[in-house]
Amino acid sequence: MSEDTASVYALPPGVDFPRALVSGLRARFADQPPEALARVTLYLNSGRMRRRVREVFLESGALYLPRLLLVSDLGADPLAGLPLPVPPLRRKLELAQFVEQLTRAMPEFEAGASQFALAESLYSLLAEMQSEGVHIDDLDQLELTETHARHWQESLRFIRIISRYFDNDAELDRESRQRMVVEAVIERWRESPPADPVIVAGSTGSHGATSLFMQAVARLENGSIVLPGFDRDMTQAAWDSLYSGPFPLEDHPQFRYRSLLDKLGLSAEDLVDWDQITAPDPGRNRLLSLALRPAPVTDQWRREGAGLGPLVPACQGLSLIEARDPRHEALSIALALRDAVERGVSSALITPDRLLARRVSAALDRWGIVPDDSAGQPLQQTAPGRFLRQIAAMRARPVGIADLIALLKHPLTATGEEERGPHLRNTRELELRLRRYGPAFPDRESLTKWAEKDPDSRESWAQWLCDILEDFAAPPAAALTDHVEQHFRLAERVAAGPSAAQDTSELWREAAGREARRLMEDLRSQSGFGGHLGALDYADLVNRHLQSGLVRQTLAAHPLIAIWGTLEARAQGAELVICGGLNEGSWPEAPAPDPWFSRQMRLESGLLLPERQVGLSAHDFQQAVAGPQVILSRCARDAEAQTIPSRWLNRLLNLVDGLPDQGGTEALEEMRGRGKRWLDLADALETPRITLEPAKRPSPRPPVDVRPRELPVTAIETLIRDPYDIYAKRILKLRALDPLRPEPDALLRGQVLHQIVETFVKTYDETATIEAAQARLMEIAEEVMLREIPWPSAQRIWLARVRGIAETFCRAEAERRAQGAPMVVEKKGSVSLENPIFTLTAKPDRIDILEDGRAWIYDYKTGTPPSEREVMAFNKQMLLEAAMVGRGAFEAIGPREVAGMSYVRLGGDGATTQIKGKSGDRSETPEESWEKFRKLIARYFEPTQGFTARRAPQKARARTDYDQVSRFGEWDVTDEAEGEDVS
């Protein structure tokens, strides 16, 4: 078998490869008996390609088919005389344990990356070494002491150890078995070549074992390989430039062919056309070939551009969609696909961007069109996938309200019950209770108290929930086998519900459930090789493992509409092709960073450079854009920032625009014009058919008899600044729900600090020293925070703040005790008005009675106290409390003269600030404040007075709970309020 016997055929970009392949086969066997075709062995590159080839064969009726095999099936042949390969999951679990030891010894090695992410990248590297035939001895030849950083030296040392460990392992990986089978087949062919034809078609030889097999087939006397998308418009200079620099240009679409032909001792001119089928548009193929030339020879654009001829005809089949954002792009593509359906034209969206594919599918759903999505739906996005990931994540952290409610509302939870209604009703009532009253991390005690209010409908359900919450507690570390079994039990128990059998739920049903169970059973079967790990690492493992699952659409897809990945473009043919997501980072995707080998290390060891994947994507792009009718689509901006056009699209547009003498400018304008049609239709579809006037600034005037007859003194500032807040809260009875995910915010800090100080004041020992008082204050603080704050970090931070003011506070408290004694501590009082009938209430933090019988009012502030100007204009709390004391509002002290008022800071420097009721030339006494308050209340009991929204906000950008109710944003604070009588 000499190199002179190599038989390599090619088909140009843009042709329907499976149809052209079958056409060429039938032509070659047209003068032979029908059974001659059955003796042909045809190796294809993918299962989809095999199905399509079979379909094309059967279009001509009954006939003998060749043996249709996959190149990848060679390594899976159980009769190859080799042990079956080790499951990839098992190998990854074993590698993860080695990686965990590495990262423990070198914490700086890829800091922040999980051990399973590193294990997956290490598995990919070892698989590539096996496929490319790179032996451990090749790594021993690398010397990195002077040329590489310490990171790469340690990485190489680790790889050498790992490679030797697995090199001596009798159990083979899938890639090593594939290469060994290929080598065995080649050796067998040397002794006894096959008598019947062998053909490899559709593969580019991007993997080492596949390339080796293709070389062997090409050298057989009756062997052939058929290459898809071969560019015959490449000049010899362009072919030579692929190896012109220090690194081979693997990102070029034709690089893999150059590498394969070099190994076969052939040149581009030696390739023969497989079939006489021509490309849909040869002129466009020439344009694409020139646009995609390697960077070192882009000067050929000027020299060879003139030979392209008029560009308007070459670009006639191209349209360019340049959308403003991803939604705009998806809707434009969906409209183009819908139009193709109406015209009866087969069409396909080709994109590696799965988010774009889902957006387009969602847009098509409004017209009831279900596309045939080749990739299907990622398992982790399905209900079972989310359910399993959620349970695994909840075992890795304390279960908060948000996590618990999300789990209880999941569509798979309690599906073993005959009726899911009681479960959802209890979930809703529990959510309202927890959001309003807590605790932030529900436990058996809080759930039991809630259930006692309605034991008939809640008791058994709450008991089930309590048991589940206790099962979520995970040990610091456990065997992977234990994690998996606990995960199974928890998932099935939650899915079944309180009283149903665990096998009656919907968890493992339907296509997504079956795929989820298959992957989880796979993890269970291999868990013995996973060692010990924590709950957080287990959650990461489950998340990554489920990423490999795909669920095909079970609904009947439309026969004319398809969504393909870039690889599927080789196996299919469509009259209209839409290349979507043509932005850098999407198409092509950025090469994944390799934490193990640098580019130089890869080159010296014989591995592939990171740009290989870019080159394969470029080849897929070149084939897709060469179709009969093509739409090129991108968006100018994504959710985060401006986007950069795909390098290939940029090259194509720059080349066309740079040849104005050949009509390039006109061709580009027409491309954009054809794409603008879909953009305009998308805009028209999104434009509302009716116009709504923006809301006016509200100032509702409810009937006088429904207006509030009682307010706390703290609400008076709100009545002055934002009366609409009082209207919504006190009259409409609207109250914002507390957040699902409580946080240690300023409100909670204020409540806790007030509780600490209240306890300290009530139990104060006047004989204690300052040091003893400080110790007592810190002791109370620790007790209260431990009881009231479930976040350890917040406990430590707030305790440190209390410790920072403890000495100042205790010294000031000693001075306060020397002047008087606290008589009112967090006790409510009230004063009533007669005209109109109204009650003002207050609950002062503290009122001391001085030695002369007068009162002194204290107010604790966790933030910055209001200024004197604020006190006089808006913050009337202290002045009104002083007026209430003078009117005997507080039973414990009776009517008293107020000697003074002070703010005591529970943060910052812990200073005490006396309120003087004076700012500049202005001053205001408590009695003057009371008179203004009486007039204010009287004014709001007049029918013509409205509760104006945002009457005098302290900060224009401040947000309230009722901005959405008042439709703030449609109006602003400069608009005049519009009074409206409401009932």
Buried (B, 14 or more C-beta within 10 A) or exposed (E): BEEEEBBBBBBBBBBBBBBBBBBBBBEBBEEEEEEBBBBBBBBBBBEBBBBBBBEBBEEEEEEBBBEBBBBBBBBBBEEBEBEBBBBBBBBBBBBBBBBBEBBEEBEEBBEEBBBBBBBBBBBBBBBBBBBBBBEBEBBEEBEBEEEBEEBBBBBBEBBBEBBEEBBEEEBBBBBBBBBBBBBBBBEEBEEEBBEEBBBBBBBBBBBBBBBBBBBBBBBBEBBBBBBBBBBBBBBEBBBEBBBEEEEBBBBBBBBBBBBBBEBBEBEBEEBEBBBEBEBBBBBBBBBBBBBBBBEBBBEBBEEBBEEBEBBBEBBBBBBBBBBEEBBBBBBBBBBBBBBBBEEEBBBBBBBBBBBBBBBBBEBBEEEEBBBBBBBBBBBBBBBBBBBBBBBBBBBBBBBBBBBBBBBBEBEBBBBBBEEBEBBBEBBEBBBEBBBEEBBBBBBBEBBBEBBEEEEEEBEEBBBBBBEBBEBBEBEEBBBBBBBBEBBBEBBBBBBBBBEBEBEBBBBBEBBBBEBBBEBBEBBBEBBEBBBBBBBBBBBBBBBBBBBBBBBBBEEEBBEBBBBBBBBBBBBBBBBBBBBBBBBBEBBBBEEEEBBBBBBBBBBBBBBBBBBBBBBBBBBBBBBBBBBBBBBBBBBBBBEEEEBEBBBBBBBBBBBBBBBEEBBBBBBBBBBBEBBBBBBEBBBEEEEEEEEEEEBBBBBBBBEEEEBBBEBBBBBBBBBBBBBBBBBBBBBBEEEEEBEBEBEBEEEBBBEBBBBBBBBBBEEBEEEBEEEEBBBBBBEBBBEBBEEBBBBEEBBEEBBEBBEBBBBBBBBBBBEBBEEBEBBBBBBEBBBEBEEBEBEBBBBBBBBBBBEEEBBBBBBBBBEEBBEBEBBBBBBBBBBBBBBBBBBEBBEEBEEBEBBBBBBBBBBBEBBBBEBEBEBEEEEBBBEBBBEBBBEBBBEBBEEEBBBBBBBEBEEEEEEBEBBEBBBBEEBEEEBEBBBEEBE
